[in-house]
Amino acid sequence: MIKGIKKIAIMFVVMVLVTACSSNSKPDGESKTIDLAKLHTEIKEAYGEDYIPSMELQL
């Protein structure tokens, strides 16, 4: 029983450390800008012309 609790605790600590270390957010709060036209083209290439997004893409 104790070994199971230790394993869960270790897994939790590892998950917290991995999450904290893999953060890609910038410290000053800036967001990354992307080209929506390029994104739309890449989506069409990946999913084909018949792809219908759940939201309208505004360019």
PyMOL commands that set and color helices and strands:
alter all, ss='L'
color gray80, all
select helices_A, chain A and resi 2-21+36-47
alter helices_A, ss='H'
color red, helices_A
deselect
rebuild
show_as cartoon
